[in-house]
Amino acid sequence: MLGMCRGRRKFVAASLALIFIPALTWLYLSSANFTVKPLPLSPLDPQSSVLIGAAAEHQDLELQLRDVEEHNHVLRREISLPPRVPTHSSHHSNSRQGNQLHTHSTEEGTGDSEAKKGVASGNSSDCVPQPVVNKCETIHIAIVCAGYNASRDVVTLVKSVLFHRRNPLHFHFITDSIARKILADLFHTWMVPAVHVNFYDADELKSEVSWIPNKHYSGIYGLMKLVLTKTLPSDLQKVIVLDTDITFATDIAELWVVFHKFKGQQVLGLVENQSDWYLGNLWKNHRPWPALGRGFNTGVILLLLDRLRKLKWEQMWRLTAERELMSMLSTSLADQVIHWNSPKKLRVKNKHVEFFRNLYLTFLEYDGNLLRRELFGCPSETDHNSENLQKTLSELDEDDPCYEFRRERFTVHRTHVYFLHYEYEPALDNTDVTLVAQLSMDRLQMLEAICKHWEGPISLALYLSDAEAQQFLRYSQGSEVLMSRSNVGYHIVYKEGQFYPVNLLRNVAMGQVNTPYMFLSDIDFLPMYGLYEYLRKSVVQLDMGNTKKALVVPAFETLRYRLSFPKSKAELLSQLDMGTLFTFRYHVWTKGHAPTDFAKWRTATTPYRVQWEADFEPYVMVRRESPEYDRRFVGFGWNKVAHIMELDAQEYEFVVLPNAYMIHMPHAPSFDITKFRSNKQYRACLKTLKEEFQQNMSRRYGFAALKYMTVDNNS
């Protein structure tokens, strides 16, 4: 790799103009001729000053093109290394292969022939010994990430890095508020040993680069790489900067070790672009600004931060930018051929594209839980959350026949909130309500129907594997109904353990509600048309803001897969009388909804209060601050009953709405209900957990909660 720069001016101009074209391999740019004096606000040379008119502009571009091409010719001649077979340390979806990681500079005194010999000889004894990364040395990685989609891309990148790594990692994320929330939750629940994460507010950096005219699709965030010397900690000496859509094929330490090869004033590691697009000769009048040749690529950058600070990088790039923009006017770059930010890019034809595509798809669907492995022989910082979790688990009795149930309560499930784009601001009248539900892959078909029945915001927790999450992504992107809705939050809870963590899923969905109220439903229920607006009006009518109420929406069911959904209470009562509809679970679990008093509901015209009874489990609208579901209940049985019991213990009033209803749609039995019905030990453990929960309730809520100790425990 080459370590040279023909001067301060071209070095800064190249790095500024190409600040976020993706990278495949790396090239060193030396600042050996840099001085610390301020850069004058003058053109690049007398011939390249700003001219007026089309002829002058054409001449200016020709001069710049010749200058850059001459420089690139020197670079290519001195690099002169053959492309590698696809075993790169990383790939960034370029259409060609890049140069092998190898440094060459006049300061090192190595010629081209020696460089070629090192590449060809592989691991033979003739190789010059290469520097290595210390076993437990921390590798620092900086990533600019903004928005929902970029956060999803980062996960695949991080998986590929974690899969190969043998060193502690420290990620530095420059994020907007959206990406910060998503990634903070993800890393908190991922619990990967020897990984540290810091976040830096991109909004505070916008003013540093917002003055630069910019037409690129990534907007202002791509330019934030320019201010990393100022943003990252002042004691951080070096960092690898990555774009979000990179996939690593080997250990990132292979990049980190290259820092040992930096000599003298070398401060940046970059590579020349590999795509023919940047040659500017693909069609008539094709002028890819500002590459003017191949240009340099900043999808992967090696930064020696301490040296850059000594060179007064902040002053340097600003002055150069001001000068360059006098003729270039704005930054505007195009995608490369194989770029994994679009499904279309996976169909590109290239001799190495199969390798890159398979590598990308592998990590896309790779089980992230498998990456929670300790680094051998490297002590990591004490993680108090992990430490407390291990202590709690060690106190459980493994001989307890209900051990697996008890363990599930403390399992930390990796969670990716807002897996898809979300955009919704609650109404200003403080009556807004979000529908909350949870589901697994076998209930996806309900999503479109629910979206048609409920126009308000929705918060959904999906229990999926990594591979299923990608299937869900394709499903949603192919649905006009789902893609037309931006007020649905999809939160992925990744599979782990043998039970369906139903109450954890509900808690995750509840935790992302941003409206004052939430309607706690299930995915296999369709709310009546207009329920969203009806509930909002009920907030005012029943003074929900100043009282503790749980508004009950009566539940019905049908055994027909094709149902003419009733558009009014009168239609519903007619279908009820004809036997098309039934009160929910009347034939198998009457206790669950009997207190709703369906006989009274038939003729009711105003809301009416009902009393809590044993095993009552209605679907209710409550305040966002209402208690969470108890996590000890997993799979089938007592998960909603326990929640309603706690609402009653906190003195919520249960008020049935006279003109509201929801209908359960038929489906095959879940795996968990099958286990409950067929497994005697399952039922015995559920009974034990119920008794323990009731005892906890009496301790928490005192004498008033003693009634929960005497209820019938039959399920």
ZAFIZA-252995 format. One record per residue: x, y, z of N, C-alpha, C in turn. Coordinates in steps of 0.2 Angstrom, whole numbers, plus 5000, padded with zeros to 4 digits. Atoms other than C-alpha are relative to their C-alpha. Example, Ala and Ser with C-alpha at 12.3 -4.5 7.8 and 13.67 -1.06 7.14 Angstrom:
! residues 2
500449945000506249785039500450065000/499649944999506849955036499650055003/
***
This chain:
! residues 715
500449945000500050005000500450065000/499649955002500650174996499950055006/500049954995501150305009500350074997/499749935003501350475000499450054999/500549955002500450634997500450054996/499649955004501050764984499950075003/500149934997500550904996499450005004/500649994996499350965009499450014996/500649985004498151034996499749944997/500350065003497850874987499849955005/500250054995497750765002499450025003/500649974997496450875010499450004995/500650005005495450894994499849934999/500250065001495450714991499649975005/500450034994494850665008499450045001/500649964999493550805009499549984994/500450015006492850774991499749935000/500350075001492650594993499849975007/500050014992492150595012499649945001/500350064998490950445010499849964995/500150065005491150334995500349945004/499850064996491250155002500749984998/499450025001492850065003500149925000/499950075001493549894999500749985003/499350014997495449905003500250075002/499849944997496550035010500750034997/499449965002497850165004500350055005/499849954996498950265014500250074997/499949935003499050455011500550035005/499649974995500550535019500050085000/500049935000500550715025500750035001/499349984998502450725025500250074998/499949935002502450895016499650055003/500449954997501150965027500450055005/499849964994501451115038499450025004/500649984995500451185052499750074999/500349935001500151355045499449994996/500650005003498451405039500049994993/500050015007497951355022499750074997/500349945003497651515011499449984996/500650015004495951535003500150024993/499849995007496651524985499949944996/500250065004496251414970500649955000/499550055000497251254968500650024996/499549975003498351334955499750064995/500349945004498251484943499549984995/500550025006497351384929499449985003/500650034997496051314941499650055004/500449954997495351474947499350014997/500750005002493451504945500050054994/500149975007493051554927499350014999/500749995002491451624920499949974993/500250035007490551534906500149934999/499950075001490451364899500749984998/499350025002492151364891500550005005/499550004995493051414906499949945005/500150054996492151284916500349934998/499850065003492551144904500850005000/499250004999494451204904500249985007/499850014993494451204923499949925001/500150074999493751024923500649964997/499550045004495050964910500650005004/499449994997496451034920500049965007/500150044994495850954936500149934999/500050075002495550794927500849974999/499350025002497350784920500450005007/499650004994498050834937499949945004/500250064996497150694946500249944997/499850065003497450564933500849995000/499250005000499350604933500249975007/499850024993499350584952499849925001/500350064999498250424951500549954996/499650045004499450354938500749985004/499450014996500950374950499849955006/500250044995499950294964499949924998/500150065003499450144953500749964999/499350035002501250114947500349985007/499650024994501950114965499649955004/500350064997500550004972500249944997/499950055005500649884958500049935003/500150074997499949734968499449974997/500550035003498849604961499450005005/500650014996497049584967500049945004/500150074997496649454980499449964998/500650045001495549314979499550025006/500549964995493949364990500149975007/499950014993494649345007500250065004/499949944998494649525011499950015008/500249984993494649595029499350025000/500749985000493049675024499950014993/500249985006492049715009499550055000/500549955000491049865005499650004994/500550005006490049804990500350034994/499749975006491249864977499949954994/500150045006491149794959500749964998/499350045001493049744959500349995006/499650014994494249684971500550055001/499549954998495449794980500749975001/499350024999497249794984500149975007/499850034994498049684997500250045005/499749964995498449755014500750005000/499350005000500249805011500250074999/499849935000501149965014500750014996/499449985003502450045003500150075000/499849935000503350205005500750014999/499349995001504950285001500450005007/499750004993505250305020500249935002/499950074998505150115022500649974996/499450035004506450085008499849934997/500250065003505449945000499850014993/500249995007505249924981499549964998/500650045003503849854970500249935000/499950075000504749694968500049965006/500050034994504949664986499349995003/500750004998503149704989499749944997/500350065004502649574976500249945003/499750074997503749444984499649995006/500450014993502849475001499349974998/500750025001501149444993500049934997/500050075004501649294982500249955005/499750054996502549204996499649985006/500550024995501149195008500350005007/499750014993501649125025500749965000/499350045000503349055019500550045004/499549974996504949095028500350064997/499749955004505449215015499650075002/500449944998504049335022500450055005/499749954995504649495031499549995006/500550004994503849475049499650065000/500549944999502249575050499950025007/500249984993501749675065499449965002/500650044997500449595076499650055005/500449964995499049665087500149965007/499950044994499349625105499349975002/500650054999498149485112499450045003/500649974996497049595123500050084998/500049935002497349765114499350024998/500749985002495649855112500150044993/500049975007495249895094499450055000/500549945000494250065092499750004993/500450005006492950075078499550065001/500549945001491950235073499549994995/500550015005490350225064499550065001/500549955000489150365059499449974998/500750035001487350305060499450045001/500649964999485750395058499449974997/500650025003483950335056499949935001/500250074998483050165057500449954995/499750055005483750085041500749995001/499350004998485550125045500149965006/499950044994485350055062499949924999/500150075002484749885054500749984996/499350025003486349885043500549995005/499550004995487449915058500049935003/500050064997486849755065500449944996/499650055004487549645051500750025000/499349984999489149745051500349975006/499850024994489349715069500149925001/500050084999488949525068500649984996/499450025003490349505055500650025003/499449984996491549595066500149965006/500050054994491149495081500149934999/499950075002491149335072500849984999/499350015002493049355067500450025006/499649974996493649455081500349965006/499750034995494949405094500250055005/499849954996495149565103499450045003/500549964998494149675114499850064995/500249955005493149805104499750065004/500349944997492649985108499750044994/500449965005491250055096499950075002/500249934999491050245094499550014995/500649985004489350285087499950075000/500349935001488950455080499349994998/500650025001487150445080499550065001/500649964998485450545079499749975006/500450034994484250515093499749934999/500350065001483350375084500549945000/499550065000484950265080500249995007/499750014993485550295098499549965004/500550034996483950235106500049924998/500050075003483950075094500649975002/499350044999485850035096500149995008/499950004993485850075115499649945003/500450064998484449945118500349944997/499750065003485249825106500649975004/499450024997486949825114499949985008/500250014993486149825132499849935001/500350075000485249665128500449954997/499550055004486549585117500549975005/499550024995487749575132500649964997/499450035002489249535122500650025004/499449994996490849515133500550044996/499449965003492349635129499850044995/500249955005491349755119499750065004/500249944997491149935125499750054994/500349955004490050065117499950075002/500249934998489950255117499650034994/500449975005488750365108500250085001/499949935001489050545102499450034996/500649975002487650665098500150034993/499949975007487650695079499650074999/500349935001486450845081500450055003/499649954998487750935091500650024995/499549995005488950915076499850034993/500349985007487750965062500350074998/499849935002488351155063500750004998/499350005002490151095060500049994992/499950015008489751035042499450024996/500749995004487951095038500150064995/499949955004488751245029500349984993/499750035007489451125015499449984996/500650025005488151115000500149934999/500050075000487750934999499449974996/500550035003486750834987500049925000/500050075000487150654992499449975004/500550034997485850534998500049995007/499950014993486550515015500050065004/500149944997486450695018500650035004/499549974996487350785031500549955004/499750044996487850635041500749974997/499450025004489150575028500650045001/499449954999490150735031500350005007/499849994993490250705050500749965001/499350034999491850595047500550055000/499549945000492750765044500150025007/499949974993492550805063500149955005/499850054995493050645071500550025005/499449994995494650715078499750055005/500349954995493550845087499549965005/500650034997492150725092500249945005/499850054996493050575098500550025006/499649984994493950575115500750024998/499449965002495550685115500649955001/499550054999496550535122500049944995/500050065005496050415108500550024994/499549985005497550405096499849974993/500250035007496850295082499449975000/500750035001495250225075499949984993/500250035006494550125061499350034999/500749975001493050225053499749954994/500450045005491750115044499450034998/500749985002490250145034499549945003/500550054997488650045040499949944996/500250055004488449935025500649954998/499450045002490149835026499949945004/500050064997490349655029500749975001/499450024999491949585036500149924999/499850075001492749415030500549985004/499550034995494149405042500150055006/499949964993494749485059500250074998/499949925001494649675059500750015003/499349994998496349655068500550014994/499549995006497149645051500050074997/500049935002496649825048500450045006/499749974995497149875065500850005000/499250015000498949805063500350054995/499749965005499149915048500250075003/499849944996499350065060500750005001/499350014999501049995064500450024994/499749995006501550025046500150074999/500049925001501250215047500650025002/499349974998502850305046500050084999/499949935001503350485048499350045001/500649954999501850605045499449964996/500550045003500750465037499450005006/500649994995498950495045499449974998/500650025003497650425034500149934996/500050065004497350255027499350004995/500550005005496250255011500149954994/499950045006496050154995499750044994/500349985006495750204977499449974998/500650035002494050174970500149944995/499950065005493850004961499550004995/500550005005492250044951500250034994/499949975006492350084933499650064999/500549945000490950214936500450065001/499649944999492250334942500550024995/499649985005493250324927499750064995/500349945003492050444919499949984992/500150015007491950354902499549944998/500550065001490450234903499550024995/500549985005489350344892500250074998/499849945003489450504882499850065006/500149944995489650664894500049975007/500050034993489850544909500650045004/499549974996490750654922499849995007/500250014993490650584939500450045005/499749964996491050724950500049985007/499449965001492150744960500649954999/499550045001493150584956500550014995/499649985005493850634940500649954999/499550055000494750474938499649955004/500350054995494450334951499950045007/500149974994494650444966500149965006/499850044994494850384984499349995003/500650034998493550284994500150015008/499949994993493150325012499549965004/500550044996491950185017500449965006/499650034995493450115027500650055000/499449954999494750245034500349985006/499650004994496150225046500350075002/499849934998496450385056500549995006/499549994994497950425067499850075003/500349944997496950545077500550055003/499549954997498450615087500450044995/499649975005499450655072499650064996/500549965003497950735064499950075004/500149954995497650845079500650055000/499449965001499450905078500150044994/500049975007499250945060499550064999/500649965000497751055065499549994994/500450025005496650955054499350044999/500649965000495051055059500150064995/499949945004495751215051500249984993/499750025007496551115036499449994996/500550025004494951035030499550064999/500549955001493851185032500250054995/499849955005494951305022500149974993/499950035006495251175009499349994997/500750015002493351145008499750074997/500349935002492951335006500350014993/499749995007494251334991499749964995/500250045005493651184983499250014998/500749985001491751234984499950064995/500049955005492151384974499949984993/500150035006492251274959499649944999/500450065000491351114964499350015002/500749984998489851204971499749965006/500350044995489251054981500349935000/499850075000489650874986499449964998/500550045003488650744976500349944997/499750075002489150564974499549954998/500550055002488350414967500249935003/499950074997488150234973500549964996/499650055004489350094968499549944997/500450055004488749944958499749955005/500350054995488649814972500050035007/500049964994488049904987499449975004/500650044997486949815000499550045003/500549964997485849955004499350004996/500650015004484549894991500049934998/500150075003483849724986500249994993/499850005007484249764968500749985000/499350015000486049764972500249935001/499850074999486049584977500049964993/500150035007485649544958500650024995/499549985005487249624951500449944998/499650065003488349514940500750035001/499349994999490249514945500349945001/499650065000491549384945500049985008/499950024993491649394964499350015004/500649984997489849444968499749945004/500350064997489349264973500350005007/499650014994490649264987499750065005/500249944996490149444993499249995002/500750014998488249404992499949955005/500150054995488349245002500350025006/499849984993489449325015499650055003/500549954997488249465017499449975003/500650034998486749355018500149955006/499850044994487649235030499950045006/500049964994487849375043499350035001/500749975000486149445039499649965004/500450054996485349285046500349975005/499750034995486649235058499850015007/500350004993486049195076500550055004/499649964996486749345085500249985007/499950024993486649255102500649955000/499450045001488049145096500650045001/499449955000489249295097500150025007/499949984993489049315116500549965003/499550044997490649215119500550045003/499449974997492049265130500650004996/499350005003493749315124500549965004/499650054996494949175129500650045002/499449974997496249245141500150085000/500049935000495749425140499550025006/500549974995495049505156499650064998/500549955003493549615152499850045006/500349954995492849765162499449965003/500550024997491649715175499350024998/500749985003489849715168499549985006/500450014994488749735183499349974999/500650035002487149685174500149934999/499950075001487949525168500249965007/499850034994488749495185499449985005/500650014996487049515194499649944997/500450055003486249405181500349935002/499750064998487449265184499949985007/500250024993487249275203499349985001/500750025000485349265201499949934998/500150075003485449115190500449955004/499650054996486749025201499649995007/500450014994485549045216499449954998/500650045002484148945206500349925001/499950074999484048755210499949974994/500050045006484448655195499649945000/500450064999483548505202499350015001/500749984999481948605204499749984993/500350025006480748525191499750064996/500349945003480148705187500650044998/499449965001481948765184500050044994/500049975006481748805166499550065000/500549954999480248905170500350065004/499749954996481149005183500650044997/499549975004482649035172499850044995/500249965006481649105158499850075003/500149944997481149245170500550054999/499449965000482949305170500450004993/499650005007483449275152499950074997/499949945004484049425143499949994993/500150015008483349425125500350064996/499849955005484249525112499450034997/500649975002483049655107500250064995/499949945005483049775091499350034999/500649965000481749905094500050044993/500149965007481049995078500449974995/499750045005481649865066499950044993/500249975006480749965052499950085002/500149925000480550155049499350015004/500649984996479350235062499950075000/500049935000478650405061499250025003/500749984997477150465073500150055006/500149954994476850615084499349995003/500750004997475450595097499650064999/500449945000473950705096500150055006/499849954995474150865106499450005006/500650004995472450835115500049955006/499950054994473150695127499549955000/500550055000471850575121500349944996/499850055005472950465109500149945004/499950064998473050285111500349954995/499650055005474250145104499749935002/500250074999473649965101500749965001/499450044998474949845109499849934999/500150075001475149665104500749974999/499450045001476449525102499849944995/500150065005476649385089500749974998/499550045003477749255081499949994993/500050015008478049205063499449984998/500650035002476549105062499350045000/500649955000475349255065500150064995/499849945004476149375052499450024996/500649995005474549355041499550055003/500549964997473549455054500250085000/499849935000474549615052499750054996/500449955004473749685037499350015002/500749994997472049655044499950045005/500149964994472349735060500250084998/499849945002473149885051499350034996/500649975003471449905041499550015005/500549994995470449895057500250065005/499749954995471550015067500450054997/499649955003472150175060500550045004/499549974996473050235075500649975001/499350034999474850195081499949935003/500050074998475250015084500749995003/499350024997476749945095500049925000/500050075000477149765091500749975001/499450044999478449645098499949934996/499950065004478949505086500549955003/499550054997479749345093500349964994/499850035006480849295079500849985001/499350015000482549215075500350054995/499749955004483849315065499749994992/500250015007483349225049499250024999/500749995001481449245052499950085000/500149935000481749435055500150024993/499949985007482449445037499449984996/500650025003480849345031499550065001/500549954999479749475040500250064996/499849945004480749615032499850004993/500250015007480449545015499250004999/500850005000478549515019499850075001/500249934999478349695025500150044994/499849965005479249775011499649984994/500450025005478149674999499250015001/500749984999476549735007499850075000/500249935001475649895001499750025007/500349984994474649895017500550025005/499549994995476149885029500450064998/499549945002477250005019499650075000/500449945000475850135018499950035007/500049984993475950145037500650015004/499449984997477250235046499950015008/500150004993476450235063500049935004/500050064997476750055067500849985002/499450014997478250015078500149925000/499850075000479049835075500649995004/499450014995480149775089500249935000/499850075001481149615086500349985007/499750044994481449505102500249944997/499750065003482649375096499949935004/500250064997482249195100500649975004/499550044995483149105115499649975005/500350044996482648975126499449954997/500550055002481248845125499350025001/500649984999479748945130499850074996/500249945004478749085121499950055006/500049964994479149235133499450064999/500649965002477349315130500050065004/500049944996477449435145500650054999/499549965002479149495140499950044994/500249965006478549535123499550055001/500549954999477049625129500450075004/499649944997478249735140500450044996/499649965005479349775126499650044996/500449965004477949835115499750055004/500249944996477249935130500550055001/499449964999478950005133500150054994/499949965005478950085116499450054998/500649965001477250165117500150085002/499949934999477350355115499350055001/500749964999475450405118499849995007/500250004992474650435135499649945002/500450064999473550275133500249954996/499950055004473750105127499449955000/500550065001472549965121500349945000/499750074999473149795127499649954997/500450055004472649675114500449944998/499650055002473249515106499950004992/499950005007473749485088499449974996/500550045003472349365084499350035001/500749964999470949495088500050054995/500149945005470249615075499650055004/500449954996469649775084499450024995/500649985005467949845077500350064997/499949945004468049975064499950065004/500149944997468250145072500150005008/499850004993468850085089500550055003/499449954998470350195089499650075002/500349944999469250355088499549995006/500550014995467950285100500450005007/499650004993469350255114500250075001/499849934998469950425112499550055003/500649974997468250495115499849985007/500150034993468050385130500550035005/499549974996469650465137499750065003/500349944998468750625138499349995004/500650024997467050555143500049975007/499950034994467650455157500650035005/499549974997468950575163500649965002/499550054999470350455161500750035003/499449974997471650585165500150015007/500049984992471150615183499749945004/500250064997470550435187500449944998/499650075002471250255187499549964998/500550045003470150165175500449954995/499850045005470450015164499349984996/500650005004469150025150500049934996/500150075002468549845145499750004993/500350015006468249805127499849934999/500250075000467149655126500249964994/499750055005467849505116499549954998/500450055004466949395104500549954996/499650045004467549255093499649974994/500450045005467049165077500549944998/499650065003467548995070500050004993/499949995008467449055052500650044998/499449975002468949095043499850064995/500249955004467949205031499450035004/500549974996466849325042499850074997/500349945002465749465036500050045007/499949964993466449585050499550055001/500649954998465049675059500250075000/499849935000465149855056499650045005/500349964994464049905071499849955005/500250044994463449835088499449964998/500650035002461749795080500249944995/499850065005462549685066500449945004/499750054995463649595080499549965003/500550044996462149555090499649954996/500450045005461249485075500449944998/499650065001462749375071500149955006/499950044994462849325089499349955001/500750044999460949265089500049954995/500050055006461249175072500649945002/499550054998462749075080500650014995/499449995004464049155068500650035005/499649984995464849235083499849985007/500150024994465049185101500450055005/499649964995465649275117500749965001/499350035001467549235118500149955006/499850064996468049065125499449985005/500650024996466249035132500049935002/500050085000466448845129500649975003/499450044997468148815136500350045006/499749964995468548955148499650065002/500549954999467049055154500250055005/499849964995467849125169500450064997/499649945003469049235158499650064999/500349945002467749355152499350005003/500750004997466149315162499950075004/500149934997466349475173499850054996/500249955004466149575158499250015000/500750005000464249535159499750014993/500250005007463849505141499250025000/500749995000461949505145499850075001/500149924999462049685152500250044994/499749965006463149735137499550014994/500450005005461849685125499550064999/500549955000460649825130500350075003/499649944997461949945138500150064995/499849945004462050125131500550055003/499549964996463250195144500549965003/499550044996464850135152499749975007/500150024993464650025167500649965003/499550034996465749965181499949935001/500050074998466149785184500549985005/499550024994467049695199500549954997/499550055001468649595198499749945003/500150074998468349405199500649964998/499450045002469549265199500049984993/499850025006470349225183499750054994/500249955004469649385175500650024995/499449985005470749425159499750044994/500349975006469849555148500550044997/499649965004470649665135499850075002/500149934997470849845142500450054997/499649945001471350015138500250035007/499849974994472450095152500550054999/499549955001473650235155500749964998/499350035002475450205148500449985006/499650024994476150205166499749945004/500250064996475150055171500549955001/499550054999476049905178500249954994/499850055005477049785167499749935002/500250074999476649605165500549965003/499550044996477449475176500349954996/499650045005478849385167500049935002/499950074998478749225177499549964996/500550045004477249175166500250004993/499850015007477849105149499549954997/500450045003477049015136499250015001/500850004999475148975139499950005008/500350004994474249015155500250055005/499949964994473949145168500450074998/499649945001474949285159499650065000/500549944999473449405157499750005006/500450004993472549355173500450035005/499649974995474049405183500050075000/500049935001474149575175499350035002/500749984998472249605178500050005007/500050004993472449555196500450065003/499649944998473849685198499750064999/500449945002472749815190499550015006/500550004995471449775203500350025007/499649994994472749775217500250085001/499849935000473249955212499350044999/500749965000471350005213499850034994/500349985006470950025195499349985000/500750025001469150025191499949974993/500150045006468549905177499350034997/500649975003467349995166499949984993/500250045006466449905151499750064995/500249955005466250015135499449974997/500650035003464449985128500049994993/500050005007464850015110500749984997/499450025002466549935109500049924999/500050085001466949755103500649984996/499550035004468349645096499949934999/500150065002468349485088500649954999/499450055001469549335089499949964994/500050045007469949255072500349935001/499750074999470249065071500749994997/499350025002471948995069500249935003/499850074997472848825073500350025007/499750004993473348795091500750025000/499349984999474948875097500449945003/499550064998476448755101499950005008/500049994992476348825120499349975002/500650034997474448775122500049934999/499950075001474848605115500449975006/499650024994476248585128499650005007/500449994994475048645142499549945000/500550065000473748515137500349935001/499850065000474848375135500649985005/499450014996476248395148499750025007/500249994993475748365166500550045004/499549964996477348445173499950074998/500249935002476948605163499550035004/500549984996475348615172500150015007/499850004993476048575189500450075001/499649944999477348715187499650064999/500549945001476048845181499750015007/500449994994475048805197500550035005/499549984996476648825207500250085000/499949935001477048995199499450045002/500649964998475249055202500050015007/500049994993475349025220500650045003/499449964998477049105222499850084998/500249945002476349255212499550035005/500549984995474849265224500350025007/499749984994475949265239500450074999/499649945002477049405231499550065001/500549955000475449505229499850025007/500249994993474949485247500550045004/499549974996476649545253500150074997/499949935003476649695241499450055001/500649964999474849755243499749995007/500250004993474549705261499349965000/500650034998472849655269499550004994/500550005005471849705254500149954994/499850055005472749585243499949925002/500150074997472349435254499449964996/500550045004470849395243500349964994/499750045006472049335229500249945002/499750074997472649195241499449955000/500550054999470949115242499649994993/500450015007470349125223500149934998/499950065003470148965214500550004995/499450005004471748915206500049964994/500150055005471048795193500150054993/499949965006471548855175499649974995/
***
